[in-house]
Amino acid sequence: FVCWPCTMPVSRHSCEEPFKFLLLFALKFLVSELIISRSLSHPIQAMARAGSNFSFDNDASLEANLERIRHLDIRSGDEIEELYRSYFKVTEDGVRFMKDINRKNETIRKMHTAFLQTIAELVEYRDLNTGEHIKKTAAYVGIILDEMKREGIYKEQLTPQFISNVIQSAPMHDVGKINVSDVILNKPGKLTPEEFEIMKTHAPMGGKIIANIRSIIPDSEFLYEAENLAAYHHEKWDGSGHPEGLSGEAIPLSARVMAVADVFDALISKRCYKDKYSYETSLGIIREGSGSHFDPQIVQAFFAAKDRILQVSDELSEKESSVVP
Protein backbone atom coordinates (compact mmCIF):
# COMPACT_ATOMS: atom_id res chain seq x y z
CA PHE A 1 0.00 0.00 0.00
CA VAL A 2 1.43 3.40 -1.03
CA CYS A 3 0.62 6.52 1.00
CA TRP A 4 -0.33 9.61 -1.00
CA PRO A 5 1.22 12.16 -1.34
CA CYS A 6 4.58 10.79 -0.07
CA THR A 7 4.37 7.59 -2.30
CA MET A 8 6.22 5.67 0.37
CA PRO A 9 5.05 2.10 0.91
CA VAL A 10 3.37 1.86 4.33
CA SER A 11 0.91 -0.38 6.08
CA ARG A 12 -2.81 0.64 5.96
CA HIS A 13 -2.98 1.01 9.74
CA SER A 14 -0.04 3.39 10.05
CA CYS A 15 -1.42 5.71 7.29
CA GLU A 16 -4.97 5.90 8.60
CA GLU A 17 -4.01 7.57 11.89
CA PRO A 18 -2.75 10.88 10.38
CA PHE A 19 -5.81 11.09 8.15
CA LYS A 20 -8.12 10.60 11.09
CA PHE A 21 -6.28 13.33 12.96
CA LEU A 22 -6.43 15.76 10.05
CA LEU A 23 -10.11 15.02 9.48
CA LEU A 24 -10.93 15.55 13.16
CA PHE A 25 -8.89 18.76 13.25
CA ALA A 26 -10.63 20.13 10.16
CA LEU A 27 -14.03 19.26 11.59
CA LYS A 28 -13.24 20.95 14.92
CA PHE A 29 -11.95 24.02 13.07
CA LEU A 30 -15.12 24.36 11.01
CA VAL A 31 -17.36 23.90 14.03
CA SER A 32 -15.35 26.46 16.00
CA GLU A 33 -15.56 28.94 13.14
CA LEU A 34 -19.33 28.40 12.93
CA ILE A 35 -19.77 28.86 16.67
CA ILE A 36 -17.60 31.98 16.72
CA SER A 37 -19.39 33.36 13.69
CA ARG A 38 -22.83 32.78 15.24
CA SER A 39 -21.72 34.08 18.62
CA LEU A 40 -20.70 37.32 16.90
CA SER A 41 -23.45 37.72 14.31
CA HIS A 42 -26.49 36.52 16.26
CA PRO A 43 -26.41 39.15 19.06
CA ILE A 44 -25.55 41.92 16.61
CA GLN A 45 -28.40 40.89 14.34
CA ALA A 46 -30.74 40.73 17.34
CA MET A 47 -29.78 44.28 18.36
CA ALA A 48 -30.25 45.47 14.76
CA ARG A 49 -33.73 43.92 14.56
CA ALA A 50 -34.73 45.49 17.88
CA GLY A 51 -33.55 48.88 16.64
CA SER A 52 -35.24 48.62 13.24
CA ASN A 53 -38.62 47.99 14.92
CA PHE A 54 -38.33 51.07 17.11
CA SER A 55 -41.54 53.13 17.38
CA PHE A 56 -41.91 56.70 18.67
CA ASP A 57 -45.74 56.84 18.64
CA ASN A 58 -46.28 57.28 22.38
CA ASP A 59 -44.80 56.52 25.79
CA ALA A 60 -46.15 52.97 25.78
CA SER A 61 -44.44 52.26 22.43
CA LEU A 62 -41.17 53.70 23.69
CA GLU A 63 -41.28 51.48 26.80
CA ALA A 64 -42.12 48.43 24.66
CA ASN A 65 -39.09 49.17 22.46
CA LEU A 66 -36.82 49.42 25.47
CA GLU A 67 -38.21 46.21 26.95
CA ARG A 68 -37.44 44.31 23.71
CA ILE A 69 -33.81 45.38 23.93
CA ARG A 70 -33.63 44.62 27.66
CA HIS A 71 -35.03 41.14 26.94
CA LEU A 72 -32.03 40.33 24.69
CA ASP A 73 -29.90 40.18 27.89
CA ILE A 74 -26.66 39.42 26.03
CA ARG A 75 -24.06 37.90 28.38
CA SER A 76 -21.17 36.80 26.17
CA GLY A 77 -18.45 38.07 28.51
CA ASP A 78 -16.60 39.85 25.72
CA GLU A 79 -16.70 42.98 23.54
CA ILE A 80 -20.15 42.01 22.23
CA GLU A 81 -21.59 42.21 25.74
CA GLU A 82 -19.95 45.62 26.23
CA LEU A 83 -21.44 46.78 22.92
CA TYR A 84 -24.87 45.53 24.02
CA ARG A 85 -24.66 47.32 27.38
CA SER A 86 -23.67 50.57 25.69
CA TYR A 87 -26.46 50.13 23.14
CA PHE A 88 -29.02 49.56 25.91
CA LYS A 89 -27.79 52.58 27.92
CA VAL A 90 -28.02 54.91 24.89
CA THR A 91 -31.50 53.58 24.10
CA GLU A 92 -32.64 53.97 27.71
CA ASP A 93 -31.42 57.58 27.77
CA GLY A 94 -33.10 58.23 24.42
CA VAL A 95 -36.44 56.84 25.63
CA ARG A 96 -36.29 58.98 28.77
CA PHE A 97 -35.52 62.03 26.63
CA MET A 98 -38.36 61.31 24.17
CA LYS A 99 -40.86 60.77 27.00
CA ASP A 100 -39.85 64.10 28.49
CA ILE A 101 -40.38 65.80 25.11
CA ASN A 102 -43.79 64.12 24.76
CA ARG A 103 -44.85 65.37 28.19
CA LYS A 104 -43.74 68.91 27.39
CA ASN A 105 -45.47 68.83 23.99
CA GLU A 106 -48.68 67.63 25.63
CA THR A 107 -48.44 70.41 28.20
CA ILE A 108 -47.96 73.00 25.47
CA ARG A 109 -50.87 71.54 23.48
CA LYS A 110 -53.15 71.75 26.52
CA MET A 111 -52.04 75.32 27.16
CA HIS A 112 -52.83 76.28 23.56
CA THR A 113 -56.23 74.59 23.74
CA ALA A 114 -57.09 76.18 27.09
CA PHE A 115 -55.99 79.61 25.90
CA LEU A 116 -58.01 79.45 22.70
CA GLN A 117 -61.05 78.03 24.47
CA THR A 118 -60.87 80.85 27.02
CA ILE A 119 -60.92 83.37 24.19
CA ALA A 120 -63.92 81.58 22.68
CA GLU A 121 -65.77 81.64 26.01
CA LEU A 122 -65.05 85.34 26.48
CA VAL A 123 -66.60 86.00 23.07
CA GLU A 124 -69.67 83.96 23.99
CA TYR A 125 -70.15 85.85 27.25
CA ARG A 126 -70.16 89.13 25.31
CA ASP A 127 -73.40 88.19 23.54
CA LEU A 128 -75.11 87.21 26.82
CA ASN A 129 -74.68 83.47 26.41
CA THR A 130 -73.34 81.43 29.30
CA GLY A 131 -70.66 79.73 27.28
CA GLU A 132 -72.65 76.49 27.11
CA HIS A 133 -73.22 77.11 23.39
CA ILE A 134 -69.62 76.31 22.52
CA LYS A 135 -69.67 73.24 24.77
CA LYS A 136 -72.91 71.97 23.26
CA THR A 137 -71.87 72.52 19.64
CA ALA A 138 -68.52 70.80 20.29
CA ALA A 139 -70.39 67.85 21.82
CA TYR A 140 -72.82 67.66 18.88
CA VAL A 141 -69.92 67.82 16.43
CA GLY A 142 -68.22 64.89 18.20
CA ILE A 143 -71.40 62.80 18.13
CA ILE A 144 -72.06 63.53 14.45
CA LEU A 145 -68.48 62.69 13.46
CA ASP A 146 -68.66 59.46 15.45
CA GLU A 147 -71.85 58.46 13.64
CA MET A 148 -70.40 59.42 10.25
CA LYS A 149 -67.39 57.21 10.94
CA ARG A 150 -69.67 54.35 12.00
CA GLU A 151 -71.68 54.66 8.78
CA GLY A 152 -68.59 55.05 6.57
CA ILE A 153 -69.52 58.61 5.46
CA TYR A 154 -66.45 60.44 4.10
CA LYS A 155 -64.43 57.62 5.64
CA GLU A 156 -61.17 58.61 3.92
CA GLN A 157 -61.26 62.03 5.57
CA LEU A 158 -62.44 60.90 8.99
CA THR A 159 -59.10 59.84 10.41
CA PRO A 160 -58.71 59.78 14.21
CA GLN A 161 -56.47 62.84 13.98
CA PHE A 162 -59.01 64.77 11.88
CA ILE A 163 -61.83 63.97 14.29
CA SER A 164 -59.71 65.03 17.28
CA ASN A 165 -58.70 68.28 15.56
CA VAL A 166 -62.29 69.19 14.67
CA ILE A 167 -63.64 68.50 18.17
CA GLN A 168 -60.83 70.50 19.78
CA SER A 169 -61.27 73.43 17.40
CA ALA A 170 -65.11 73.50 17.49
CA PRO A 171 -65.25 76.02 20.38
CA MET A 172 -63.38 78.52 18.18
CA HIS A 173 -66.02 78.74 15.47
CA ASP A 174 -67.48 82.09 16.63
CA VAL A 175 -64.25 83.77 17.74
CA GLY A 176 -64.74 86.44 15.06
CA LYS A 177 -67.64 87.89 17.05
CA ILE A 178 -65.01 89.70 19.10
CA ASN A 179 -64.97 92.19 16.21
CA VAL A 180 -68.75 92.84 16.36
CA SER A 181 -70.24 95.60 18.52
CA ASP A 182 -72.09 94.62 21.71
CA VAL A 183 -74.99 96.74 20.48
CA ILE A 184 -75.48 94.40 17.52
CA LEU A 185 -74.63 91.18 19.39
CA ASN A 186 -77.17 91.89 22.12
CA LYS A 187 -79.88 93.68 20.17
CA PRO A 188 -83.28 92.39 21.41
CA GLY A 189 -84.92 92.10 18.04
CA LYS A 190 -84.36 91.59 14.35
CA LEU A 191 -81.21 93.14 12.90
CA THR A 192 -81.45 95.73 10.15
CA PRO A 193 -79.90 94.77 6.79
CA GLU A 194 -76.91 96.96 7.63
CA GLU A 195 -76.50 95.37 11.05
CA PHE A 196 -76.82 91.91 9.58
CA GLU A 197 -74.01 92.66 7.13
CA ILE A 198 -71.82 93.67 10.08
CA MET A 199 -72.78 90.49 11.95
CA LYS A 200 -71.79 88.41 8.92
CA THR A 201 -68.25 89.74 9.14
CA HIS A 202 -67.59 87.56 12.19
CA ALA A 203 -66.92 84.52 9.99
CA PRO A 204 -64.11 85.93 7.81
CA MET A 205 -62.77 87.83 10.82
CA GLY A 206 -62.63 84.59 12.83
CA GLY A 207 -60.74 82.92 10.01
CA LYS A 208 -58.31 85.83 9.90
CA ILE A 209 -57.73 85.80 13.66
CA ILE A 210 -56.88 82.10 13.66
CA ALA A 211 -54.78 82.45 10.50
CA ASN A 212 -52.68 85.01 12.38
CA ILE A 213 -52.23 82.55 15.24
CA ARG A 214 -51.30 79.84 12.73
CA SER A 215 -48.56 82.06 11.33
CA ILE A 216 -46.92 81.84 14.75
CA ILE A 217 -47.61 78.09 15.15
CA PRO A 218 -47.50 76.95 11.49
CA ASP A 219 -47.46 73.17 12.04
CA SER A 220 -50.71 72.97 14.01
CA GLU A 221 -53.32 70.78 12.26
CA PHE A 222 -55.69 71.67 15.07
CA LEU A 223 -55.51 75.38 14.16
CA TYR A 224 -55.96 74.56 10.47
CA GLU A 225 -59.38 73.07 11.23
CA ALA A 226 -60.16 75.91 13.66
CA GLU A 227 -59.60 78.34 10.80
CA ASN A 228 -61.89 76.32 8.51
CA LEU A 229 -64.62 76.22 11.15
CA ALA A 230 -64.43 79.91 11.96
CA ALA A 231 -64.33 81.09 8.36
CA TYR A 232 -66.82 78.74 6.68
CA HIS A 233 -69.46 77.53 9.17
CA HIS A 234 -72.04 79.86 7.59
CA GLU A 235 -71.54 78.53 4.05
CA LYS A 236 -74.47 76.52 2.66
CA TRP A 237 -74.54 73.33 0.62
CA ASP A 238 -76.37 75.05 -2.27
CA GLY A 239 -73.93 77.98 -2.41
CA SER A 240 -76.26 80.60 -0.88
CA GLY A 241 -74.24 81.09 2.30
CA HIS A 242 -71.45 83.48 3.25
CA PRO A 243 -68.74 84.76 3.25
CA GLU A 244 -67.57 83.21 -0.05
CA GLY A 245 -70.66 81.48 -1.40
CA LEU A 246 -68.95 78.07 -1.45
CA SER A 247 -71.10 75.06 -2.28
CA GLY A 248 -71.06 71.28 -1.87
CA GLU A 249 -67.77 69.65 -0.99
CA ALA A 250 -65.88 72.86 -1.70
CA ILE A 251 -66.93 73.77 1.83
CA PRO A 252 -64.45 72.19 4.31
CA LEU A 253 -65.93 69.06 5.88
CA SER A 254 -65.40 70.35 9.41
CA ALA A 255 -67.40 73.50 8.61
CA ARG A 256 -70.23 71.45 7.06
CA VAL A 257 -70.53 69.42 10.27
CA MET A 258 -70.41 72.56 12.41
CA ALA A 259 -73.16 74.16 10.29
CA VAL A 260 -75.63 71.47 11.39
CA ALA A 261 -74.54 71.54 15.04
CA ASP A 262 -74.51 75.36 15.21
CA VAL A 263 -77.94 75.88 13.65
CA PHE A 264 -79.52 73.14 15.78
CA ASP A 265 -78.21 74.68 19.00
CA ALA A 266 -79.29 78.16 17.91
CA LEU A 267 -82.80 76.86 17.27
CA ILE A 268 -83.25 75.10 20.61
CA SER A 269 -81.68 77.89 22.68
CA LYS A 270 -83.17 81.12 23.98
CA ARG A 271 -81.52 84.24 22.61
CA CYS A 272 -82.00 87.93 23.26
CA TYR A 273 -83.84 88.18 19.94
CA LYS A 274 -85.99 85.02 20.19
CA ASP A 275 -87.42 82.28 22.37
CA LYS A 276 -86.16 78.75 22.04
CA TYR A 277 -87.88 76.37 19.62
CA SER A 278 -89.06 72.91 20.58
CA TYR A 279 -87.04 69.85 19.65
CA GLU A 280 -89.75 68.83 17.17
CA THR A 281 -89.71 72.20 15.38
CA SER A 282 -85.92 72.41 15.40
CA LEU A 283 -85.48 68.90 14.03
CA GLY A 284 -88.00 69.69 11.31
CA ILE A 285 -85.99 72.75 10.24
CA ILE A 286 -82.77 70.71 10.10
CA ARG A 287 -84.50 68.06 7.99
CA GLU A 288 -85.90 70.69 5.61
CA GLY A 289 -82.42 72.18 5.19
CA SER A 290 -80.93 68.89 3.95
CA GLY A 291 -79.59 69.41 0.43
CA SER A 292 -79.97 73.18 0.54
CA HIS A 293 -78.44 74.53 3.74
CA PHE A 294 -76.75 71.30 4.87
CA ASP A 295 -74.79 68.40 3.44
CA PRO A 296 -77.43 65.61 3.14
CA GLN A 297 -75.05 62.89 4.38
CA ILE A 298 -74.25 64.88 7.51
CA VAL A 299 -77.96 65.42 8.16
CA GLN A 300 -78.40 61.66 7.79
CA ALA A 301 -75.75 61.05 10.47
CA PHE A 302 -77.31 63.76 12.67
CA PHE A 303 -80.68 62.03 12.70
CA ALA A 304 -79.13 58.59 13.18
CA ALA A 305 -77.48 59.97 16.34
CA LYS A 306 -80.48 62.13 17.32
CA ASP A 307 -81.13 60.42 20.66
CA ARG A 308 -77.55 60.95 21.84
CA ILE A 309 -77.63 64.58 20.69
CA LEU A 310 -80.88 65.29 22.54
CA GLN A 311 -79.53 63.64 25.69
CA VAL A 312 -76.43 65.85 25.63
CA SER A 313 -78.63 68.88 24.96
CA ASP A 314 -80.76 68.11 28.02
CA GLU A 315 -77.75 67.56 30.26
CA LEU A 316 -75.94 70.74 29.23
CA SER A 317 -79.13 72.81 29.25
CA GLU A 318 -79.65 71.84 32.90
CA LYS A 319 -76.17 73.11 33.72
CA GLU A 320 -76.88 76.28 31.76
CA SER A 321 -80.09 76.99 33.67
CA SER A 322 -78.33 76.42 36.99
CA VAL A 323 -75.77 79.18 36.31
CA VAL A 324 -76.46 82.25 38.47
CA PRO A 325 -76.64 85.40 36.29
C-alpha positions in Angstrom: 0.0 0.0 0.0 1.4 3.4 -1.0 0.6 6.5 1.0 -0.3 9.6 -1.0 1.2 12.2 -1.3 4.6 10.8 -0.1 4.4 7.6 -2.3 6.2 5.7 0.4 5.1 2.1 0.9 3.4 1.9 4.3 0.9 -0.4 6.1 -2.8 0.6 6.0 -3.0 1.0 9.7 0.0 3.4 10.0 -1.4 5.7 7.3 -5.0 5.9 8.6 -4.0 7.6 11.9 -2.7 10.9 10.4 -5.8 11.1 8.1 -8.1 10.6 11.1 -6.3 13.3 13.0 -6.4 15.8 10.0 -10.1 15.0 9.5 -10.9 15.6 13.2 -8.9 18.8 13.2 -10.6 20.1 10.2 -14.0 19.3 11.6 -13.2 21.0 14.9 -11.9 24.0 13.1 -15.1 24.4 11.0 -17.4 23.9 14.0 -15.3 26.5 16.0 -15.6 28.9 13.1 -19.3 28.4 12.9 -19.8 28.9 16.7 -17.6 32.0 16.7 -19.4 33.4 13.7 -22.8 32.8 15.2 -21.7 34.1 18.6 -20.7 37.3 16.9 -23.4 37.7 14.3 -26.5 36.5 16.3 -26.4 39.1 19.1 -25.5 41.9 16.6 -28.4 40.9 14.3 -30.7 40.7 17.3 -29.8 44.3 18.4 -30.3 45.5 14.8 -33.7 43.9 14.6 -34.7 45.5 17.9 -33.5 48.9 16.6 -35.2 48.6 13.2 -38.6 48.0 14.9 -38.3 51.1 17.1 -41.5 53.1 17.4 -41.9 56.7 18.7 -45.7 56.8 18.6 -46.3 57.3 22.4 -44.8 56.5 25.8 -46.2 53.0 25.8 -44.4 52.3 22.4 -41.2 53.7 23.7 -41.3 51.5 26.8 -42.1 48.4 24.7 -39.1 49.2 22.5 -36.8 49.4 25.5 -38.2 46.2 26.9 -37.4 44.3 23.7 -33.8 45.4 23.9 -33.6 44.6 27.7 -35.0 41.1 26.9 -32.0 40.3 24.7 -29.9 40.2 27.9 -26.7 39.4 26.0 -24.1 37.9 28.4 -21.2 36.8 26.2 -18.5 38.1 28.5 -16.6 39.9 25.7 -16.7 43.0 23.5 -20.2 42.0 22.2 -21.6 42.2 25.7 -19.9 45.6 26.2 -21.4 46.8 22.9 -24.9 45.5 24.0 -24.7 47.3 27.4 -23.7 50.6 25.7 -26.5 50.1 23.1 -29.0 49.6 25.9 -27.8 52.6 27.9 -28.0 54.9 24.9 -31.5 53.6 24.1 -32.6 54.0 27.7 -31.4 57.6 27.8 -33.1 58.2 24.4 -36.4 56.8 25.6 -36.3 59.0 28.8 -35.5 62.0 26.6 -38.4 61.3 24.2 -40.9 60.8 27.0 -39.9 64.1 28.5 -40.4 65.8 25.1 -43.8 64.1 24.8 -44.9 65.4 28.2 -43.7 68.9 27.4 -45.5 68.8 24.0 -48.7 67.6 25.6 -48.4 70.4 28.2 -48.0 73.0 25.5 -50.9 71.5 23.5 -53.1 71.7 26.5 -52.0 75.3 27.2 -52.8 76.3 23.6 -56.2 74.6 23.7 -57.1 76.2 27.1 -56.0 79.6 25.9 -58.0 79.4 22.7 -61.1 78.0 24.5 -60.9 80.8 27.0 -60.9 83.4 24.2 -63.9 81.6 22.7 -65.8 81.6 26.0 -65.1 85.3 26.5 -66.6 86.0 23.1 -69.7 84.0 24.0 -70.2 85.9 27.2 -70.2 89.1 25.3 -73.4 88.2 23.5 -75.1 87.2 26.8 -74.7 83.5 26.4 -73.3 81.4 29.3 -70.7 79.7 27.3 -72.6 76.5 27.1 -73.2 77.1 23.4 -69.6 76.3 22.5 -69.7 73.2 24.8 -72.9 72.0 23.3 -71.9 72.5 19.6 -68.5 70.8 20.3 -70.4 67.8 21.8 -72.8 67.7 18.9 -69.9 67.8 16.4 -68.2 64.9 18.2 -71.4 62.8 18.1 -72.1 63.5 14.4 -68.5 62.7 13.5 -68.7 59.5 15.5 -71.8 58.5 13.6 -70.4 59.4 10.3 -67.4 57.2 10.9 -69.7 54.3 12.0 -71.7 54.7 8.8 -68.6 55.1 6.6 -69.5 58.6 5.5 -66.4 60.4 4.1 -64.4 57.6 5.6 -61.2 58.6 3.9 -61.3 62.0 5.6 -62.4 60.9 9.0 -59.1 59.8 10.4 -58.7 59.8 14.2 -56.5 62.8 14.0 -59.0 64.8 11.9 -61.8 64.0 14.3 -59.7 65.0 17.3 -58.7 68.3 15.6 -62.3 69.2 14.7 -63.6 68.5 18.2 -60.8 70.5 19.8 -61.3 73.4 17.4 -65.1 73.5 17.5 -65.2 76.0 20.4 -63.4 78.5 18.2 -66.0 78.7 15.5 -67.5 82.1 16.6 -64.3 83.8 17.7 -64.7 86.4 15.1 -67.6 87.9 17.1 -65.0 89.7 19.1 -65.0 92.2 16.2 -68.7 92.8 16.4 -70.2 95.6 18.5 -72.1 94.6 21.7 -75.0 96.7 20.5 -75.5 94.4 17.5 -74.6 91.2 19.4 -77.2 91.9 22.1 -79.9 93.7 20.2 -83.3 92.4 21.4 -84.9 92.1 18.0 -84.4 91.6 14.4 -81.2 93.1 12.9 -81.5 95.7 10.2 -79.9 94.8 6.8 -76.9 97.0 7.6 -76.5 95.4 11.1 -76.8 91.9 9.6 -74.0 92.7 7.1 -71.8 93.7 10.1 -72.8 90.5 11.9 -71.8 88.4 8.9 -68.2 89.7 9.1 -67.6 87.6 12.2 -66.9 84.5 10.0 -64.1 85.9 7.8 -62.8 87.8 10.8 -62.6 84.6 12.8 -60.7 82.9 10.0 -58.3 85.8 9.9 -57.7 85.8 13.7 -56.9 82.1 13.7 -54.8 82.5 10.5 -52.7 85.0 12.4 -52.2 82.5 15.2 -51.3 79.8 12.7 -48.6 82.1 11.3 -46.9 81.8 14.8 -47.6 78.1 15.1 -47.5 76.9 11.5 -47.5 73.2 12.0 -50.7 73.0 14.0 -53.3 70.8 12.3 -55.7 71.7 15.1 -55.5 75.4 14.2 -56.0 74.6 10.5 -59.4 73.1 11.2 -60.2 75.9 13.7 -59.6 78.3 10.8 -61.9 76.3 8.5 -64.6 76.2 11.1 -64.4 79.9 12.0 -64.3 81.1 8.4 -66.8 78.7 6.7 -69.5 77.5 9.2 -72.0 79.9 7.6 -71.5 78.5 4.1 -74.5 76.5 2.7 -74.5 73.3 0.6 -76.4 75.1 -2.3 -73.9 78.0 -2.4 -76.3 80.6 -0.9 -74.2 81.1 2.3 -71.5 83.5 3.2 -68.7 84.8 3.3 -67.6 83.2 0.0 -70.7 81.5 -1.4 -69.0 78.1 -1.5 -71.1 75.1 -2.3 -71.1 71.3 -1.9 -67.8 69.6 -1.0 -65.9 72.9 -1.7 -66.9 73.8 1.8 -64.5 72.2 4.3 -65.9 69.1 5.9 -65.4 70.4 9.4 -67.4 73.5 8.6 -70.2 71.4 7.1 -70.5 69.4 10.3 -70.4 72.6 12.4 -73.2 74.2 10.3 -75.6 71.5 11.4 -74.5 71.5 15.0 -74.5 75.4 15.2 -77.9 75.9 13.7 -79.5 73.1 15.8 -78.2 74.7 19.0 -79.3 78.2 17.9 -82.8 76.9 17.3 -83.3 75.1 20.6 -81.7 77.9 22.7 -83.2 81.1 24.0 -81.5 84.2 22.6 -82.0 87.9 23.3 -83.8 88.2 19.9 -86.0 85.0 20.2 -87.4 82.3 22.4 -86.2 78.7 22.0 -87.9 76.4 19.6 -89.1 72.9 20.6 -87.0 69.8 19.6 -89.7 68.8 17.2 -89.7 72.2 15.4 -85.9 72.4 15.4 -85.5 68.9 14.0 -88.0 69.7 11.3 -86.0 72.8 10.2 -82.8 70.7 10.1 -84.5 68.1 8.0 -85.9 70.7 5.6 -82.4 72.2 5.2 -80.9 68.9 3.9 -79.6 69.4 0.4 -80.0 73.2 0.5 -78.4 74.5 3.7 -76.8 71.3 4.9 -74.8 68.4 3.4 -77.4 65.6 3.1 -75.0 62.9 4.4 -74.3 64.9 7.5 -78.0 65.4 8.2 -78.4 61.7 7.8 -75.7 61.1 10.5 -77.3 63.8 12.7 -80.7 62.0 12.7 -79.1 58.6 13.2 -77.5 60.0 16.3 -80.5 62.1 17.3 -81.1 60.4 20.7 -77.6 61.0 21.8 -77.6 64.6 20.7 -80.9 65.3 22.5 -79.5 63.6 25.7 -76.4 65.9 25.6 -78.6 68.9 25.0 -80.8 68.1 28.0 -77.7 67.6 30.3 -75.9 70.7 29.2 -79.1 72.8 29.2 -79.6 71.8 32.9 -76.2 73.1 33.7 -76.9 76.3 31.8 -80.1 77.0 33.7 -78.3 76.4 37.0 -75.8 79.2 36.3 -76.5 82.2 38.5 -76.6 85.4 36.3 
